[in-house]
Every structure is written in C-alpha cells, then in structure tokens.
Amino acid sequence: MSATVFDDLKAGLQEALEYARGDRRGFKTPRIRSVDVQRVRRGLGLSQQGFADLFGVSLRTLQNWEQGHRQPEGPARVLLRVIERKPAAVFDALRGVRKRA
C-alpha cells in the first residue's frame, strides 16, 4: 500500500472517529431528495411484485411508498436514487446475488 493511500485512509478514519464522537464541524450531511418510486418502477417495466422481489423490499412497503402513505428513508432512499439514475449499476451489483444465497 502506498503512503498516499495509507494517509488518505488514516485521515478518513480520523474524520469518522471525530464525527462519531459528536464533532460535526466541517461535515455536510447530503440531502437526498424524495423519489417517485412508482415512476422509477414503471420506467424499469416491472410489476410491483417484480420490483419488490428484485430489490428486496416487501410488497406492502412498496405499495405504501407508491400510494404516499410512507416515504423511503435512509439507505432505501439512496438505493432508489441509484436505481433511478443508474439502474445498470444496480443490476450489475445484483448479478449472481440470488445464486449465492
């Protein structure tokens, strides 16, 4: 491992420790805008059940998102944004996952 890579990793870990200890100076939390889940799903040509199965969410959760009863939060919102913007990257990442499970 080169010294530059090591230094970058060390700096990143130090920042993570400071953040975990409550020092939020200089940190900006990204705001992920809401996602039109139904538009994303339909854009992929998937049924609700197909989308839920493929991306590992319950059908009921997906229906609640699409009907506006709930909003995706945290990692789900991030994943949906990636699916919306770069679906091929997600499909590539998922390739073979089911075979190993």
MDAnalysis code that builds the backbone (N, CA, C; Angstrom):
import MDAnalysis as mda
import numpy as np

u = mda.Universe.empty(303, n_residues=101, atom_resindex=np.repeat(np.arange(101), 3), trajectory=True)
u.add_TopologyAttr("name", ["N", "CA", "C"] * 101)
u.add_TopologyAttr("resid", np.arange(1, 102))
u.add_TopologyAttr("resname", ["MET", "SER", "ALA", "THR", "VAL", "PHE", "ASP", "ASP", "LEU", "LYS", "ALA", "GLY", "LEU", "GLN", "GLU", "ALA", "LEU", "GLU", "TYR", "ALA", "ARG", "GLY", "ASP", "ARG", "ARG", "GLY", "PHE", "LYS", "THR", "PRO", "ARG", "ILE", "ARG", "SER", "VAL", "ASP", "VAL", "GLN", "ARG", "VAL", "ARG", "ARG", "GLY", "LEU", "GLY", "LEU", "SER", "GLN", "GLN", "GLY", "PHE", "ALA", "ASP", "LEU", "PHE", "GLY", "VAL", "SER", "LEU", "ARG", "THR", "LEU", "GLN", "ASN", "TRP", "GLU", "GLN", "GLY", "HIS", "ARG", "GLN", "PRO", "GLU", "GLY", "PRO", "ALA", "ARG", "VAL", "LEU", "LEU", "ARG", "VAL", "ILE", "GLU", "ARG", "LYS", "PRO", "ALA", "ALA", "VAL", "PHE", "ASP", "ALA", "LEU", "ARG", "GLY", "VAL", "ARG", "LYS", "ARG", "ALA"])
u.atoms.positions = np.array([
    [0.867, -1.178, 0.000],
    [0.000, 0.000, 0.000],
    [0.902, 1.224, 0.000],
    [0.611, 2.153, -0.893],
    [1.440, 3.353, -0.964],
    [1.160, 4.264, 0.222],
    [2.114, 5.133, 0.497],
    [1.978, 6.066, 1.621],
    [0.784, 6.986, 1.417],
    [0.524, 7.387, 0.183],
    [-0.602, 8.289, -0.096],
    [-1.929, 7.617, 0.231],
    [-2.086, 6.382, -0.191],
    [-3.320, 5.652, 0.087],
    [-3.482, 5.476, 1.587],
    [-2.405, 5.095, 2.258],
    [-2.457, 4.917, 3.708],
    [-2.834, 6.231, 4.400],
    [-2.234, 7.325, 3.973],
    [-2.530, 8.628, 4.578],
    [-3.992, 9.007, 4.365],
    [-4.521, 8.742, 3.179],
    [-5.929, 9.035, 2.895],
    [-6.848, 8.195, 3.781],
    [-6.525, 6.908, 3.916],
    [-7.328, 6.033, 4.780],
    [-7.265, 6.487, 6.229],
    [-6.076, 6.826, 6.684],
    [-5.902, 7.286, 8.062],
    [-6.705, 8.555, 8.313],
    [-6.641, 9.506, 7.384],
    [-7.388, 10.763, 7.531],
    [-8.888, 10.494, 7.546],
    [-9.338, 9.607, 6.692],
    [-10.757, 9.268, 6.643],
    [-11.234, 8.628, 7.936],
    [-10.435, 7.731, 8.472],
    [-10.790, 7.091, 9.741],
    [-10.804, 8.099, 10.888],
    [-9.847, 9.017, 10.874],
    [-9.813, 10.049, 11.907],
    [-11.079, 10.904, 11.844],
    [-11.480, 11.297, 10.637],
    [-12.703, 12.085, 10.474],
    [-13.919, 11.303, 10.955],
    [-13.958, 10.017, 10.654],
    [-15.087, 9.188, 11.087],
    [-15.155, 9.110, 12.613],
    [-14.007, 8.966, 13.252],
    [-13.974, 8.928, 14.719],
    [-14.450, 10.254, 15.312],
    [-13.988, 11.362, 14.746],
    [-14.412, 12.682, 15.233],
    [-15.921, 12.841, 15.078],
    [-16.437, 12.420, 13.941],
    [-17.870, 12.511, 13.699],
    [-18.637, 11.657, 14.708],
    [-18.166, 10.443, 14.939],
    [-18.826, 9.531, 15.877],
    [-18.820, 10.092, 17.295],
    [-17.803, 10.865, 17.612],
    [-17.702, 11.470, 18.947],
    [-18.509, 12.756, 19.068],
    [-19.157, 13.150, 17.970],
    [-20.028, 14.324, 18.022],
    [-19.464, 15.582, 17.412],
    [-18.251, 15.540, 16.912],
    [-17.663, 16.720, 16.277],
    [-18.135, 16.783, 14.828],
    [-19.134, 17.635, 14.584],
    [-19.735, 17.719, 13.248],
    [-19.213, 18.914, 12.443],
    [-18.232, 19.631, 12.980],
    [-17.694, 20.792, 12.256],
    [-17.124, 20.361, 10.908],
    [-17.499, 21.086, 9.888],
    [-16.974, 20.804, 8.562],
    [-17.672, 19.685, 7.817],
    [-18.629, 19.028, 8.446],
    [-19.343, 17.942, 7.786],
    [-20.657, 18.446, 7.226],
    [-20.939, 18.052, 6.030],
    [-22.223, 18.361, 5.418],
    [-22.950, 17.055, 5.165],
    [-24.134, 16.957, 5.715],
    [-24.930, 15.762, 5.504],
    [-25.690, 15.919, 4.196],
    [-25.496, 14.992, 3.258],
    [-26.201, 15.123, 1.985],
    [-27.697, 14.933, 2.176],
    [-28.450, 15.735, 1.474],
    [-29.907, 15.621, 1.492],
    [-30.335, 14.943, 0.203],
    [-30.878, 13.754, 0.338],
    [-31.347, 13.004, -0.825],
    [-32.814, 13.338, -1.017],
    [-33.113, 13.934, -2.165],
    [-34.499, 14.322, -2.424],
    [-35.387, 13.086, -2.500],
    [-36.663, 13.305, -2.311],
    [-37.591, 12.181, -2.366],
    [-37.613, 11.598, -3.782],
    [-38.068, 10.383, -3.873],
    [-38.061, 9.645, -5.132],
    [-39.485, 9.253, -5.489],
    [-39.853, 9.426, -6.756],
    [-41.142, 8.957, -7.243],
    [-40.983, 7.465, -7.554],
    [-41.246, 6.658, -6.563],
    [-40.979, 5.224, -6.648],
    [-41.775, 4.575, -7.775],
    [-43.018, 4.962, -7.927],
    [-43.844, 4.374, -8.983],
    [-43.266, 4.689, -10.368],
    [-42.797, 5.913, -10.559],
    [-42.202, 6.290, -11.847],
    [-40.933, 5.476, -12.111],
    [-40.117, 5.293, -11.077],
    [-38.892, 4.508, -11.224],
    [-39.238, 3.067, -11.592],
    [-40.186, 2.489, -10.865],
    [-40.583, 1.092, -11.121],
    [-41.129, 0.929, -12.528],
    [-42.031, 1.812, -12.905],
    [-42.632, 1.717, -14.248],
    [-41.585, 1.948, -15.333],
    [-40.636, 2.837, -15.055],
    [-39.563, 3.084, -16.021],
    [-38.727, 1.851, -16.293],
    [-38.668, 0.969, -15.318],
    [-37.940, -0.288, -15.486],
    [-38.814, -1.385, -16.073],
    [-40.102, -1.093, -16.218],
    [-41.020, -2.078, -16.779],
    [-41.314, -3.231, -15.842],
    [-41.281, -2.965, -14.535],
    [-41.504, -4.028, -13.557],
    [-42.857, -3.887, -12.879],
    [-43.440, -5.020, -12.552],
    [-44.643, -5.025, -11.720],
    [-44.215, -4.671, -10.294],
    [-45.201, -4.387, -9.451],
    [-44.864, -4.123, -8.055],
    [-44.174, -5.334, -7.437],
    [-44.715, -6.509, -7.657],
    [-44.129, -7.720, -7.082],
    [-42.725, -7.950, -7.624],
    [-42.539, -7.753, -8.914],
    [-41.217, -7.945, -9.518],
    [-40.182, -6.985, -8.952],
    [-40.565, -5.719, -8.795],
    [-39.667, -4.710, -8.237],
    [-39.319, -5.055, -6.795],
    [-40.350, -5.404, -6.013],
    [-40.136, -5.743, -4.601],
    [-39.199, -6.944, -4.472],
    [-39.428, -7.963, -5.263],
    [-38.585, -9.160, -5.212],
    [-37.150, -8.846, -5.627],
    [-36.991, -8.105, -6.712],
    [-35.668, -7.818, -7.247],
    [-34.821, -7.006, -6.276],
    [-35.436, -6.022, -5.614],
    [-34.663, -5.119, -4.769],
    [-34.811, -5.391, -3.274],
    [-35.498, -6.458, -2.916],
    [-35.516, -6.898, -1.528],
    [-36.342, -6.058, -0.571],
    [-37.461, -5.518, -1.061],
    [-38.385, -4.816, -0.168],
    [-39.704, -5.581, -0.166],
    [-40.462, -5.411, 0.888],
    [-41.744, -6.106, 0.908],
    [-42.713, -5.421, -0.052],
    [-43.629, -6.197, -0.584],
    [-44.632, -5.655, -1.485],
    [-45.422, -4.561, -0.780],
    [-45.781, -4.783, 0.474],
    [-46.566, -3.802, 1.232],
    [-45.803, -2.483, 1.391],
    [-44.510, -2.570, 1.656],
    [-43.687, -1.360, 1.775],
    [-43.697, -0.590, 0.461],
    [-43.503, -1.294, -0.631],
    [-43.516, -0.651, -1.948],
    [-44.861, 0.015, -2.206],
    [-45.942, -0.669, -1.898],
    [-47.270, -0.094, -2.099],
    [-47.458, 1.160, -1.244],
    [-46.993, 1.130, -0.012],
    [-47.090, 2.308, 0.850],
    [-46.298, 3.480, 0.287],
    [-45.123, 3.209, -0.271],
    [-44.349, 4.273, -0.894],
    [-45.095, 4.853, -2.091],
    [-45.580, 3.981, -2.951],
    [-46.232, 4.443, -4.168],
    [-47.530, 5.190, -3.884],
    [-48.237, 4.799, -2.843],
    [-49.504, 5.459, -2.513],
    [-49.310, 6.693, -1.636],
    [-48.071, 6.983, -1.267],
    [-47.783, 8.164, -0.482],
    [-48.075, 8.042, 1.005],
    [-48.337, 6.831, 1.467],
    [-48.584, 6.629, 2.897],
    [-47.293, 6.725, 3.704],
    [-46.193, 6.360, 3.065],
    [-44.873, 6.405, 3.697],
    [-43.867, 6.890, 2.671],
    [-42.727, 7.360, 3.160],
    [-41.631, 7.770, 2.287],
    [-40.425, 6.887, 2.577],
    [-39.714, 6.470, 1.536],
    [-38.491, 5.711, 1.787],
    [-37.494, 6.595, 2.539],
    [-36.766, 6.000, 3.456],
    [-35.806, 6.747, 4.254],
    [-34.437, 6.083, 4.200],
    [-33.438, 6.824, 4.566],
    [-32.086, 6.307, 4.725],
    [-31.575, 5.533, 3.531],
    [-31.047, 4.335, 3.785],
    [-30.453, 3.541, 2.713],
    [-31.436, 3.217, 1.589],
    [-32.717, 3.037, 1.916],
    [-33.706, 2.735, 0.875],
    [-33.818, 3.908, -0.099],
    [-33.826, 5.126, 0.433],
    [-33.924, 6.309, -0.428],
    [-32.686, 6.428, -1.314],
    [-31.530, 6.154, -0.748],
    [-30.295, 6.216, -1.533],
    [-30.330, 5.167, -2.641],
    [-30.709, 3.937, -2.285],
    [-30.777, 2.876, -3.292],
    [-31.757, 3.250, -4.402],
    [-32.896, 3.783, -4.039],
    [-33.881, 4.170, -5.052],
    [-33.348, 5.261, -5.976],
    [-32.576, 6.198, -5.421],
    [-31.979, 7.232, -6.266],
    [-30.975, 6.620, -7.237],
    [-30.204, 5.649, -6.774],
    [-29.251, 4.992, -7.670],
    [-30.006, 4.201, -8.733],
    [-31.058, 3.497, -8.331],
    [-31.875, 2.764, -9.304],
    [-32.448, 3.730, -10.328],
    [-32.878, 4.890, -9.872],
    [-33.456, 5.895, -10.760],
    [-32.423, 6.429, -11.754],
    [-31.217, 6.708, -11.286],
    [-30.219, 7.364, -12.122],
    [-29.292, 6.411, -12.853],
    [-28.952, 5.284, -12.235],
    [-28.003, 4.330, -12.819],
    [-28.475, 2.899, -12.610],
    [-29.614, 2.535, -13.187],
    [-30.138, 1.182, -12.944],
    [-29.171, 0.079, -13.358],
    [-28.394, 0.301, -14.403],
    [-27.456, -0.732, -14.848],
    [-26.427, -1.045, -13.765],
    [-26.018, -0.040, -12.996],
    [-25.046, -0.264, -11.923],
    [-25.635, -1.172, -10.848],
    [-26.900, -0.971, -10.539],
    [-27.550, -1.796, -9.521],
    [-27.737, -3.218, -10.040],
    [-28.186, -3.345, -11.285],
    [-28.355, -4.683, -11.860],
    [-27.025, -5.417, -11.895],
    [-25.949, -4.704, -12.230],
    [-24.623, -5.300, -12.264],
    [-24.218, -5.768, -10.865],
    [-24.490, -4.954, -9.858],
    [-24.144, -5.310, -8.477],
    [-24.940, -6.510, -7.994],
    [-26.173, -6.645, -8.462],
    [-27.046, -7.735, -8.016],
    [-26.820, -9.032, -8.796],
    [-26.128, -8.953, -9.906],
    [-25.925, -10.123, -10.743],
    [-25.274, -11.238, -9.928],
    [-25.907, -12.370, -9.864],
    [-25.365, -13.527, -9.176],
    [-25.665, -13.568, -7.691],
    [-26.251, -12.513, -7.132],
    [-26.532, -12.488, -5.689],
    [-27.485, -13.596, -5.310],
    [-28.533, -13.778, -6.065],
    [-29.533, -14.811, -5.742],
    [-28.951, -16.216, -5.853],
    [-28.014, -16.403, -6.776],
    [-27.426, -17.724, -6.967],
    [-26.618, -18.153, -5.750],
    [-25.964, -17.178, -5.070],
    [-25.136, -17.482, -3.921],
    [-25.939, -17.646, -2.646],
    [-27.102, -17.038, -2.588],
    [-27.894, -17.055, -1.350],
    [-28.445, -18.426, -1.043],
])
